[in-house]
């Protein structure tokens, strides 16, 4: 029995065969490409652990506790204002609701300013503790730990605005970096 093919069908089959061959060729060369694996570490935690006995770190921890207490108090007050405003709206008390709306907006701005001041204080501490020599040691140590654990890139998690939304704890090398820094430089 003779099979009759049409020129368009034959061209499609030939094209599909060519695509399959190209995919196979690409698959053979794929193992030669290196897969990028990324680790993360927390610079703030590294600094606080490396300099844990310093007066600057003790002051930082005191300031952090104070900031957290102030933030909690402000957030609780904000919740109270919002509940009171809801109650005022339910009672059709537009005057009280309007005053509370202004108080809520002012408190929200205060909370934002409080966080910005804290972040600035964090950066100031990091800069005071970690000079150029420390950062060179840190760079060398992070590189060593990353390569020793099979990572090809490292992101710093405590930096503001990094865009790092989520990561698995399995790729967090913070504790390993701290141990290696202490072993090398203490």
C-alpha positions as CSV (number, residue, x, y, z in Angstrom):
1,X,0.0,0.0,0.0
2,X,1.4,3.4,-1.0
3,X,0.9,6.3,1.4
4,X,0.2,9.6,-0.3
5,X,1.2,12.8,1.5
6,X,0.4,16.3,0.7
7,X,3.3,18.8,0.5
8,X,2.0,20.9,3.4
9,X,1.6,17.9,5.7
10,X,5.1,16.8,4.8
11,X,6.5,20.3,5.5
12,X,4.8,20.3,8.9
13,X,6.2,16.9,9.8
14,X,9.6,18.0,8.7
15,X,9.3,21.2,10.8
16,X,8.2,19.3,13.8
17,X,11.1,16.9,13.5
18,X,13.5,19.8,13.2
19,X,12.0,21.3,16.4
20,X,12.4,18.0,18.2
21,X,16.0,17.7,17.1
22,X,16.8,21.2,18.2
23,X,15.2,20.6,21.6
24,X,17.2,17.4,22.0
25,X,20.4,19.3,21.1
26,X,19.6,22.0,23.6
27,X,18.9,19.3,26.3
28,X,22.3,17.8,25.7
29,X,24.1,21.1,26.3
30,X,21.9,22.1,29.3
31,X,24.0,20.3,31.9
32,X,26.9,22.5,30.9
33,X,25.1,25.6,32.0
34,X,25.5,26.5,35.7
35,X,22.4,26.8,37.9
36,X,22.4,29.9,40.1
37,X,21.6,29.1,43.7
38,X,21.0,32.0,46.1
39,X,21.5,32.2,49.8
40,X,20.4,34.9,52.3
41,X,21.8,36.4,55.5
42,X,20.7,39.0,58.0
43,X,23.4,41.7,58.3
44,X,21.8,43.2,61.4
45,X,21.9,39.8,63.2
46,X,25.5,39.3,62.2
47,X,26.5,42.7,63.5
48,X,24.7,42.3,66.8
49,X,26.2,38.8,67.4
50,X,29.7,39.8,66.3
51,X,29.7,42.9,68.6
52,X,27.4,41.5,71.3
53,X,29.6,42.6,74.2
54,X,29.9,46.2,73.0
55,X,28.2,49.2,74.7
56,X,26.8,50.2,71.3
57,X,25.0,46.9,70.9
58,X,23.6,47.1,74.5
59,X,22.4,50.7,73.7
60,X,20.9,49.4,70.4
61,X,19.0,46.6,72.2
62,X,17.7,49.1,74.8
63,X,16.6,51.5,72.0
64,X,15.0,48.6,70.1
65,X,12.9,47.6,73.1
66,X,11.8,51.2,73.6
67,X,10.9,51.5,69.9
68,X,8.9,48.3,70.0
69,X,7.0,49.4,73.2
70,X,6.3,52.8,71.7
71,X,5.1,51.2,68.5
72,X,2.8,48.8,70.3
73,X,1.3,51.7,72.3
74,X,0.7,53.8,69.2
75,X,-0.9,50.8,67.4
76,X,-3.1,50.1,70.3
77,X,-4.2,53.8,70.5
78,X,-4.8,53.7,66.7
79,X,-7.1,50.6,67.2
80,X,-8.9,52.4,70.0
81,X,-9.5,55.5,67.8
82,X,-10.8,53.3,65.0
83,X,-13.2,51.5,67.3
84,X,-14.4,54.8,68.7
85,X,-14.9,56.3,65.3
86,X,-16.9,53.2,64.1
87,X,-19.1,53.7,67.2
88,X,-19.5,57.4,66.5
89,X,-20.5,56.6,62.9
90,X,-23.0,54.0,64.1
91,X,-24.6,56.7,66.3
92,X,-24.5,59.3,63.4
93,X,-22.2,61.5,65.5
94,X,-20.4,63.1,62.5
95,X,-18.6,65.7,64.6
96,X,-16.9,63.1,66.8
97,X,-16.3,60.8,63.8
98,X,-14.6,63.6,61.9
99,X,-12.4,64.6,64.9
100,X,-11.4,60.9,65.3
101,X,-10.7,60.6,61.6
102,X,-8.2,63.5,61.9
103,X,-6.7,61.9,65.0
104,X,-6.3,58.6,63.2
105,X,-4.6,60.2,60.2
106,X,-2.2,62.1,62.5
107,X,-1.4,59.0,64.5
108,X,-0.8,57.0,61.3
109,X,1.7,59.7,60.2
110,X,3.4,59.5,63.6
111,X,3.7,55.7,63.3
112,X,5.3,56.1,59.9
113,X,7.7,58.7,61.2
114,X,8.5,56.5,64.3
115,X,9.5,53.6,62.0
116,X,11.6,55.9,59.7
117,X,13.5,57.2,62.8
118,X,14.1,53.6,63.9
119,X,15.4,52.5,60.5
120,X,17.7,55.5,60.5
121,X,19.0,54.6,63.9
122,X,19.6,51.0,62.8
123,X,21.6,52.2,59.8
124,X,23.6,54.5,62.1
125,X,24.5,51.7,64.4
126,X,25.5,49.5,61.5
127,X,27.7,52.2,60.2
128,X,29.3,52.9,63.6
129,X,30.0,49.2,64.2
130,X,31.1,48.1,60.8
131,X,33.8,50.1,59.1
132,X,35.5,49.3,55.9
133,X,37.7,46.6,57.5
134,X,34.7,44.8,58.9
135,X,32.9,44.8,55.6
136,X,35.9,43.4,53.8
137,X,36.1,40.6,56.4
138,X,32.3,40.1,56.1
139,X,32.5,39.9,52.3
140,X,35.3,37.3,52.5
141,X,33.4,35.3,55.1
142,X,30.1,35.4,53.3
143,X,31.8,34.4,50.1
144,X,33.5,31.5,51.8
145,X,30.4,30.2,53.5
146,X,28.3,30.6,50.4
147,X,30.8,28.7,48.2
148,X,31.3,26.1,50.9
149,X,27.6,25.4,50.9
150,X,27.1,25.5,47.1
151,X,25.5,28.9,46.7
152,X,26.5,31.2,43.8
153,X,24.9,34.4,45.1
154,X,23.9,35.9,48.4
155,X,21.2,38.5,49.3
156,X,21.1,40.5,52.5
157,X,17.7,40.3,54.1
158,X,17.5,43.2,56.6
159,X,18.2,45.9,53.9
160,X,15.2,48.2,53.4
161,X,13.6,48.0,50.0
162,X,15.4,44.9,48.8
163,X,12.3,43.5,47.3
164,X,12.9,40.2,49.0
165,X,9.4,39.0,49.8
166,X,9.9,35.3,50.9
167,X,12.7,32.8,51.2
168,X,13.1,29.3,52.6
169,X,14.9,29.0,55.9
170,X,17.0,26.3,54.2
171,X,19.0,29.0,52.3
172,X,19.5,31.3,55.3
173,X,23.3,31.2,56.1
174,X,23.2,33.9,58.8
175,X,24.2,31.5,61.6
176,X,27.0,30.0,59.5
177,X,28.3,33.4,58.7
178,X,28.3,34.4,62.4
179,X,30.1,31.2,63.4
180,X,32.7,31.6,60.7
181,X,33.3,35.3,61.5
182,X,33.8,34.5,65.2
183,X,36.1,31.7,64.4
184,X,38.2,33.8,62.1
185,X,38.3,37.1,63.9
186,X,37.8,36.6,67.6
